[in-house]
């Protein structure tokens, strides 16, 4: 089973914000918070950093990069 066989998991903005907030409380290590949530520790650190940056800039956190799922034609490639 290689990387190609795994489906990427998608998390809501609310989940990311909650995970970052839980880890930011410092009640337990980030590694334990990540384990409790069933996600990678590095992912939690990334979300914490994004939340801090959004607080500093005033921009909304976790803007997303993908294309909408219900967008006809959004996934079509143009000719090369």
SELODO-823990 format. One record per residue: x, y, z of N, C-alpha, C, O in turn; residue in three letters. Coordinates in Angstrom, 2 decimals. Atoms other than C-alpha are relative to their C-alpha. Last residue first. Layout:
<recs>
<rec n_u="X" n_v="Y" n_w="Z" ca_u="X" ca_v="Y" ca_w="Z" c_u="X" c_v="Y" c_w="Z" o_u="X" o_v="Y" o_w="Z" aa="ALA"/>
...
</recs>
This chain:
<recs>
<rec n_u="-1.39" n_v="-0.44" n_w="-0.16" ca_u="-0.88" ca_v="21.10" ca_w="-23.35" c_u="0.62" c_v="0.29" c_w="-1.32" o_u="1.78" o_v="0.68" o_w="-1.39" aa="UNK"/>
<rec n_u="-0.97" n_v="0.69" n_w="0.84" ca_u="-4.64" ca_v="20.96" ca_w="-23.47" c_u="1.40" c_v="0.55" c_w="0.19" o_u="1.58" o_v="1.71" o_w="0.54" aa="UNK"/>
<rec n_u="-0.07" n_v="-0.57" n_w="1.35" ca_u="-6.62" ca_v="22.35" ca_w="-20.55" c_u="1.06" c_v="-0.75" c_w="-0.77" o_u="1.93" o_v="-1.38" o_w="-0.18" aa="UNK"/>
<rec n_u="-1.28" n_v="-0.58" n_w="0.40" ca_u="-7.38" ca_v="20.22" ca_w="-17.57" c_u="-0.11" c_v="0.58" c_w="-1.39" o_u="-0.90" o_v="0.13" o_w="-2.22" aa="UNK"/>
<rec n_u="-0.44" n_v="0.29" n_w="1.36" ca_u="-10.84" ca_v="19.67" ca_w="-16.18" c_u="1.30" c_v="0.70" c_w="-0.31" o_u="1.51" o_v="1.86" o_w="0.04" aa="UNK"/>
<rec n_u="-1.10" n_v="0.96" n_w="0.01" ca_u="-11.24" ca_v="19.67" ca_w="-12.41" c_u="0.53" c_v="-0.30" c_w="-1.38" o_u="1.48" o_v="-1.07" o_w="-1.51" aa="UNK"/>
<rec n_u="-1.13" n_v="-0.53" n_w="-0.74" ca_u="-13.32" ca_v="22.84" ca_w="-12.17" c_u="1.21" c_v="-0.93" c_w="-0.05" o_u="2.35" o_v="-0.47" o_w="0.07" aa="UNK"/>
<rec n_u="-1.05" n_v="-0.55" n_w="0.84" ca_u="-15.62" ca_v="21.74" ca_w="-14.97" c_u="1.21" c_v="0.52" c_w="0.74" o_u="2.21" o_v="0.87" o_w="0.10" aa="UNK"/>
<rec n_u="-0.18" n_v="0.66" n_w="1.30" ca_u="-18.65" ca_v="21.29" ca_w="-12.78" c_u="1.08" c_v="0.69" c_w="-0.83" o_u="1.09" o_v="1.91" o_w="-0.97" aa="UNK"/>
<rec n_u="-0.31" n_v="-1.02" n_w="1.00" ca_u="-18.04" ca_v="22.72" ca_w="-9.29" c_u="0.23" c_v="-0.69" c_w="-1.34" o_u="1.34" o_v="-1.15" o_w="-1.61" aa="UNK"/>
<rec n_u="1.17" n_v="-0.09" n_w="0.87" ca_u="-19.61" ca_v="20.67" ca_w="-6.54" c_u="0.18" c_v="1.10" c_w="-1.04" o_u="-0.67" o_v="1.98" o_w="-1.18" aa="UNK"/>
<rec n_u="0.39" n_v="1.32" n_w="0.46" ca_u="-16.39" ca_v="19.60" ca_w="-4.81" c_u="-1.14" c_v="0.05" c_w="-1.00" o_u="-1.18" o_v="-0.77" o_w="-1.92" aa="UNK"/>
<rec n_u="1.26" n_v="0.46" n_w="-0.58" ca_u="-14.99" ca_v="23.12" ca_w="-4.58" c_u="-0.40" c_v="-1.36" c_w="-0.58" o_u="-0.15" o_v="-1.63" o_w="-1.76" aa="UNK"/>
<rec n_u="1.14" n_v="-0.47" n_w="0.79" ca_u="-11.36" ca_v="23.42" ca_w="-5.64" c_u="-1.28" c_v="-0.53" c_w="0.64" o_u="-1.25" o_v="-1.57" o_w="1.29" aa="UNK"/>
<rec n_u="0.58" n_v="0.88" n_w="1.00" ca_u="-8.56" ca_v="23.08" ca_w="-3.16" c_u="-1.12" c_v="0.64" c_w="-0.79" o_u="-1.47" o_v="1.80" o_w="-0.57" aa="UNK"/>
<rec n_u="-0.70" n_v="-0.14" n_w="1.28" ca_u="-6.44" ca_v="25.63" ca_w="-1.37" c_u="-0.66" c_v="-0.78" c_w="-1.13" o_u="-0.36" o_v="-0.55" o_w="-2.30" aa="UNK"/>
<rec n_u="0.21" n_v="1.10" n_w="0.94" ca_u="-8.12" ca_v="26.28" ca_w="1.95" c_u="0.67" c_v="0.27" c_w="-1.32" o_u="0.91" o_v="1.43" o_w="-1.69" aa="UNK"/>
<rec n_u="0.75" n_v="-0.40" n_w="1.19" ca_u="-8.42" ca_v="29.56" ca_w="3.85" c_u="-0.28" c_v="-1.13" c_w="-0.98" o_u="-1.24" o_v="-1.05" o_w="-1.75" aa="UNK"/>
<rec n_u="0.30" n_v="1.20" n_w="0.78" ca_u="-7.46" ca_v="28.07" ca_w="7.22" c_u="-0.80" c_v="0.32" c_w="-1.26" o_u="-1.94" o_v="-0.12" o_w="-1.40" aa="UNK"/>
<rec n_u="-0.90" n_v="1.16" n_w="0.00" ca_u="-7.56" ca_v="31.21" ca_w="9.36" c_u="-0.50" c_v="-1.10" c_w="-0.93" o_u="-1.69" o_v="-1.17" o_w="-1.24" aa="UNK"/>
<rec n_u="0.62" n_v="1.22" n_w="-0.55" ca_u="-9.42" ca_v="34.40" ca_w="8.39" c_u="0.98" c_v="-1.18" c_w="-0.06" o_u="1.73" o_v="-1.32" o_w="-1.02" aa="UNK"/>
<rec n_u="0.62" n_v="0.79" n_w="1.06" ca_u="-7.16" ca_v="37.42" ca_w="7.88" c_u="-0.62" c_v="-1.25" c_w="0.61" o_u="-0.19" o_v="-1.71" o_w="1.66" aa="UNK"/>
<rec n_u="1.43" n_v="-0.32" n_w="0.07" ca_u="-6.53" ca_v="39.78" ca_w="10.80" c_u="-0.73" c_v="-0.74" c_w="-1.11" o_u="-1.93" o_v="-0.56" o_w="-1.29" aa="UNK"/>
<rec n_u="0.32" n_v="-0.73" n_w="1.23" ca_u="-2.80" ca_v="39.65" ca_w="10.18" c_u="-1.46" c_v="0.43" c_w="-0.09" o_u="-1.80" o_v="1.33" o_w="-0.87" aa="UNK"/>
<rec n_u="-0.91" n_v="-1.13" n_w="0.22" ca_u="-1.58" ca_v="38.71" ca_w="13.66" c_u="-0.41" c_v="0.85" c_w="-1.19" o_u="-0.28" o_v="2.07" o_w="-1.16" aa="UNK"/>
<rec n_u="0.26" n_v="-0.96" n_w="-1.07" ca_u="-4.59" ca_v="36.53" ca_w="14.54" c_u="0.87" c_v="1.25" c_w="-0.18" o_u="0.43" o_v="2.37" o_w="0.10" aa="UNK"/>
<rec n_u="1.27" n_v="-0.68" n_w="0.32" ca_u="-4.34" ca_v="34.85" ca_w="11.15" c_u="-0.35" c_v="1.02" c_w="1.07" o_u="-0.93" o_v="2.06" o_w="0.77" aa="UNK"/>
<rec n_u="-0.21" n_v="-0.94" n_w="1.11" ca_u="-0.67" ca_v="34.11" ca_w="11.75" c_u="-1.28" c_v="0.74" c_w="-0.34" o_u="-1.24" o_v="1.94" o_w="-0.65" aa="UNK"/>
<rec n_u="-0.77" n_v="-1.16" n_w="-0.51" ca_u="-1.41" ca_v="32.59" ca_w="15.15" c_u="0.20" c_v="1.05" c_w="-1.09" o_u="0.05" o_v="2.25" o_w="-0.85" aa="UNK"/>
<rec n_u="0.90" n_v="-0.76" n_w="-0.86" ca_u="-4.14" ca_v="30.34" ca_w="13.71" c_u="0.70" c_v="1.24" c_w="0.55" o_u="0.10" o_v="2.32" o_w="0.62" aa="UNK"/>
<rec n_u="0.95" n_v="-0.72" n_w="0.86" ca_u="-1.84" ca_v="29.24" ca_w="10.88" c_u="-0.97" c_v="0.85" c_w="0.82" o_u="-1.31" o_v="1.95" o_w="0.42" aa="UNK"/>
<rec n_u="-0.72" n_v="-1.08" n_w="0.68" ca_u="0.92" ca_v="28.37" ca_w="13.36" c_u="-0.94" c_v="0.82" c_w="-0.89" o_u="-0.88" o_v="2.05" o_w="-0.89" aa="UNK"/>
<rec n_u="-0.29" n_v="-1.01" n_w="-1.02" ca_u="-1.47" ca_v="26.35" ca_w="15.53" c_u="0.67" c_v="1.20" c_w="-0.64" o_u="0.31" o_v="2.35" o_w="-0.37" aa="UNK"/>
<rec n_u="1.24" n_v="-0.72" n_w="-0.25" ca_u="-2.75" ca_v="24.56" ca_w="12.42" c_u="0.18" c_v="1.07" c_w="1.07" o_u="-0.41" o_v="2.15" o_w="0.98" aa="UNK"/>
<rec n_u="0.27" n_v="-0.84" n_w="1.17" ca_u="0.79" ca_v="23.62" ca_w="11.39" c_u="-1.26" c_v="0.84" c_w="0.22" o_u="-1.28" o_v="2.02" o_w="-0.11" aa="UNK"/>
<rec n_u="-0.92" n_v="-1.14" n_w="-0.04" ca_u="1.58" ca_v="22.37" ca_w="14.91" c_u="-0.24" c_v="0.96" c_w="-1.17" o_u="-0.16" o_v="2.17" o_w="-1.01" aa="UNK"/>
<rec n_u="0.49" n_v="-0.88" n_w="-1.07" ca_u="-1.57" ca_v="20.22" ca_w="14.82" c_u="0.91" c_v="1.23" c_w="0.10" o_u="0.42" o_v="2.35" o_w="0.23" aa="UNK"/>
<rec n_u="1.19" n_v="-0.67" n_w="0.52" ca_u="-0.54" ca_v="18.75" ca_w="11.46" c_u="-0.54" c_v="0.99" c_w="1.03" o_u="-0.94" o_v="2.10" o_w="0.68" aa="UNK"/>
<rec n_u="-0.46" n_v="-1.10" n_w="0.86" ca_u="2.93" ca_v="17.98" ca_w="12.79" c_u="-1.18" c_v="0.78" c_w="-0.56" o_u="-1.09" o_v="2.00" o_w="-0.77" aa="UNK"/>
<rec n_u="-0.44" n_v="-1.12" n_w="-0.84" ca_u="1.36" ca_v="15.92" ca_w="15.60" c_u="0.42" c_v="1.21" c_w="-0.84" o_u="0.13" o_v="2.35" o_w="-0.47" aa="UNK"/>
<rec n_u="-1.44" n_v="-0.13" n_w="-0.16" ca_u="-0.42" ca_v="13.68" ca_w="13.10" c_u="0.34" c_v="1.25" c_w="0.80" o_u="-0.29" o_v="2.29" o_w="0.65" aa="UNK"/>
<rec n_u="-0.70" n_v="-0.68" n_w="1.09" ca_u="-4.13" ca_v="13.07" ca_w="13.59" c_u="1.48" c_v="0.11" c_w="0.33" o_u="1.89" o_v="-0.15" o_w="1.47" aa="UNK"/>
<rec n_u="-0.26" n_v="0.94" n_w="1.09" ca_u="-6.32" ca_v="10.73" ca_w="15.62" c_u="0.68" c_v="0.64" c_w="-1.20" o_u="0.47" o_v="0.21" o_w="-2.33" aa="UNK"/>
<rec n_u="0.81" n_v="-0.38" n_w="1.15" ca_u="-7.79" ca_v="13.45" ca_w="17.84" c_u="0.20" c_v="-0.92" c_w="-1.20" o_u="-0.55" o_v="-0.85" o_w="-2.17" aa="UNK"/>
<rec n_u="1.40" n_v="0.07" n_w="-0.40" ca_u="-6.47" ca_v="11.87" ca_w="21.05" c_u="-0.94" c_v="0.30" c_w="-1.16" o_u="-2.02" o_v="-0.27" o_w="-1.26" aa="UNK"/>
<rec n_u="0.34" n_v="1.41" n_w="-0.13" ca_u="-3.10" ca_v="11.29" ca_w="19.37" c_u="-1.47" c_v="-0.17" c_w="0.36" o_u="-2.15" o_v="-1.03" o_w="-0.19" aa="UNK"/>
<rec n_u="0.07" n_v="0.56" n_w="1.35" ca_u="-2.93" ca_v="14.91" ca_w="18.28" c_u="-0.41" c_v="-1.47" c_w="0.05" o_u="-1.24" o_v="-1.91" o_w="-0.74" aa="UNK"/>
<rec n_u="1.20" n_v="-0.57" n_w="0.62" ca_u="-3.75" ca_v="16.12" ca_w="21.79" c_u="-0.19" c_v="-0.58" c_w="-1.39" o_u="-1.30" o_v="-0.97" o_w="-1.76" aa="UNK"/>
<rec n_u="1.14" n_v="0.70" n_w="-0.60" ca_u="-1.13" ca_v="13.75" ca_w="23.22" c_u="-1.31" c_v="0.51" c_w="-0.60" o_u="-2.22" o_v="-0.28" o_w="-0.86" aa="UNK"/>
<rec n_u="0.00" n_v="1.37" n_w="0.50" ca_u="1.55" ca_v="15.00" ca_w="20.83" c_u="-1.19" c_v="-0.79" c_w="0.54" o_u="-1.77" o_v="-1.59" o_w="-0.18" aa="UNK"/>
<rec n_u="0.60" n_v="-0.02" n_w="1.33" ca_u="0.61" ca_v="18.59" ca_w="21.60" c_u="-0.07" c_v="-1.42" c_w="-0.56" o_u="-1.03" o_v="-1.78" o_w="-1.24" aa="UNK"/>
<rec n_u="-0.88" n_v="-0.21" n_w="1.15" ca_u="1.43" ca_v="17.92" ca_w="25.24" c_u="-0.76" c_v="-0.05" c_w="-1.33" o_u="-1.79" o_v="-0.71" o_w="-1.45" aa="UNK"/>
<rec n_u="-0.74" n_v="1.23" n_w="0.27" ca_u="-1.28" ca_v="18.31" ca_w="27.86" c_u="0.85" c_v="0.24" c_w="-1.24" o_u="0.61" o_v="1.20" o_w="-1.97" aa="UNK"/>
<rec n_u="0.40" n_v="0.89" n_w="-1.08" ca_u="-3.04" ca_v="21.24" ca_w="29.53" c_u="0.69" c_v="-1.35" c_w="-0.15" o_u="0.91" o_v="-2.06" o_w="0.83" aa="UNK"/>
<rec n_u="-1.16" n_v="0.56" n_w="-0.69" ca_u="-1.06" ca_v="23.57" ca_w="27.26" c_u="-0.38" c_v="-0.86" c_w="1.20" o_u="0.42" o_v="-1.00" o_w="2.13" aa="UNK"/>
<rec n_u="0.30" n_v="-0.11" n_w="-1.44" ca_u="-4.24" ca_v="25.44" ca_w="26.27" c_u="1.14" c_v="-0.51" c_w="0.87" o_u="1.21" o_v="-0.18" o_w="2.05" aa="UNK"/>
<rec n_u="-0.48" n_v="-1.26" n_w="-0.53" ca_u="-2.79" ca_v="25.93" ca_w="22.79" c_u="-0.26" c_v="0.20" c_w="1.48" o_u="0.33" o_v="1.08" o_w="2.11" aa="UNK"/>
<rec n_u="-1.45" n_v="0.10" n_w="-0.15" ca_u="-3.23" ca_v="22.27" ca_w="21.90" c_u="0.57" c_v="1.26" c_w="0.63" o_u="1.56" o_v="1.20" o_w="1.36" aa="UNK"/>
<rec n_u="-0.29" n_v="1.03" n_w="-1.02" ca_u="-6.96" ca_v="22.49" ca_w="22.55" c_u="1.50" c_v="-0.10" c_w="0.26" o_u="1.93" o_v="-0.17" o_w="1.41" aa="UNK"/>
<rec n_u="0.35" n_v="-0.56" n_w="-1.31" ca_u="-7.20" ca_v="25.78" ca_w="20.63" c_u="0.30" c_v="-1.00" c_w="1.12" o_u="0.83" o_v="-0.62" o_w="2.16" aa="UNK"/>
<rec n_u="-1.02" n_v="-0.99" n_w="-0.33" ca_u="-5.33" ca_v="24.37" ca_w="17.62" c_u="-0.25" c_v="0.59" c_w="1.38" o_u="0.69" o_v="0.82" o_w="2.15" aa="UNK"/>
<rec n_u="-1.24" n_v="0.73" n_w="-0.27" ca_u="-7.59" ca_v="21.31" ca_w="17.58" c_u="1.12" c_v="0.95" c_w="0.41" o_u="1.85" o_v="0.68" o_w="1.36" aa="UNK"/>
<rec n_u="0.16" n_v="0.66" n_w="-1.30" ca_u="-10.69" ca_v="23.50" ca_w="17.88" c_u="1.26" c_v="-0.76" c_w="0.38" o_u="1.68" o_v="-0.72" o_w="1.54" aa="UNK"/>
<rec n_u="-0.03" n_v="-1.03" n_w="-1.03" ca_u="-9.57" ca_v="25.76" ca_w="15.03" c_u="-0.09" c_v="-0.62" c_w="1.39" o_u="0.62" o_v="-0.20" o_w="2.30" aa="UNK"/>
<rec n_u="-1.37" n_v="-0.50" n_w="-0.08" ca_u="-8.78" ca_v="22.79" ca_w="12.80" c_u="0.14" c_v="1.03" c_w="1.12" o_u="1.10" o_v="0.99" o_w="1.89" aa="UNK"/>
<rec n_u="-0.82" n_v="1.05" n_w="-0.61" ca_u="-12.12" ca_v="21.15" ca_w="13.56" c_u="1.43" c_v="0.49" c_w="0.18" o_u="2.03" o_v="0.27" o_w="1.24" aa="UNK"/>
<rec n_u="0.36" n_v="0.07" n_w="-1.41" ca_u="-13.98" ca_v="24.40" ca_w="12.86" c_u="0.84" c_v="-1.05" c_w="0.74" o_u="1.29" o_v="-0.82" o_w="1.86" aa="UNK"/>
<rec n_u="-0.67" n_v="-1.12" n_w="-0.66" ca_u="-12.16" ca_v="24.91" ca_w="9.57" c_u="-0.26" c_v="-0.03" c_w="1.50" o_u="0.62" o_v="0.31" o_w="2.30" aa="UNK"/>
<rec n_u="0.71" n_v="-1.28" n_w="0.06" ca_u="-13.34" ca_v="21.47" ca_w="8.53" c_u="0.82" c_v="1.08" c_w="0.70" o_u="1.71" o_v="0.78" o_w="1.50" aa="UNK"/>
<rec n_u="0.51" n_v="-0.43" n_w="-1.29" ca_u="-10.89" ca_v="18.64" ca_w="8.00" c_u="-0.69" c_v="1.35" c_w="-0.16" o_u="-0.26" o_v="2.19" o_w="-0.96" aa="UNK"/>
<rec n_u="0.33" n_v="-1.42" n_w="0.04" ca_u="-10.19" ca_v="16.78" ca_w="4.77" c_u="-0.66" c_v="0.36" c_w="1.32" o_u="-1.59" o_v="-0.32" o_w="1.77" aa="UNK"/>
<rec n_u="1.09" n_v="-0.36" n_w="-0.89" ca_u="-8.45" ca_v="13.43" ca_w="4.80" c_u="-0.19" c_v="1.52" c_w="-0.05" o_u="0.78" o_v="2.27" o_w="-0.14" aa="UNK"/>
<rec n_u="-0.28" n_v="-1.13" n_w="-0.88" ca_u="-6.40" ca_v="12.49" ca_w="1.81" c_u="-1.21" c_v="0.33" c_w="0.84" o_u="-2.34" o_v="0.36" o_w="0.35" aa="UNK"/>
<rec n_u="0.83" n_v="-1.15" n_w="0.34" ca_u="-7.16" ca_v="9.05" ca_w="0.43" c_u="0.30" c_v="1.11" c_w="0.99" o_u="0.38" o_v="0.87" o_w="2.20" aa="UNK"/>
<rec n_u="0.63" n_v="-0.71" n_w="-1.11" ca_u="-4.36" ca_v="6.55" ca_w="0.70" c_u="-0.81" c_v="1.19" c_w="-0.51" o_u="-0.38" o_v="1.93" o_w="-1.39" aa="UNK"/>
<rec n_u="1.16" n_v="0.74" n_w="-0.48" ca_u="-3.63" ca_v="4.17" ca_w="-2.17" c_u="-0.75" c_v="0.74" c_w="1.11" o_u="-1.92" o_v="0.44" o_w="1.37" aa="UNK"/>
<rec n_u="1.08" n_v="-0.16" n_w="0.96" ca_u="-1.31" ca_v="6.59" ca_w="-3.96" c_u="-1.28" c_v="-0.67" c_w="0.48" o_u="-2.37" o_v="-0.26" o_w="0.08" aa="UNK"/>
<rec n_u="0.65" n_v="-1.28" n_w="-0.21" ca_u="0.89" ca_v="6.83" ca_w="-0.90" c_u="-1.20" c_v="0.19" c_w="-0.93" o_u="-2.17" o_v="0.86" o_w="-0.57" aa="UNK"/>
<rec n_u="-0.82" n_v="-1.19" n_w="0.12" ca_u="1.69" ca_v="3.18" ca_w="-1.17" c_u="-0.80" c_v="1.26" c_w="0.26" o_u="-1.98" o_v="1.21" o_w="0.63" aa="UNK"/>
<rec n_u="0.85" n_v="-1.18" n_w="0.00" ca_u="0.00" ca_v="0.00" ca_w="0.00" c_u="0.89" c_v="1.24" c_w="0.00" o_u="1.58" o_v="1.50" o_w="0.98" aa="UNK"/>
</recs>
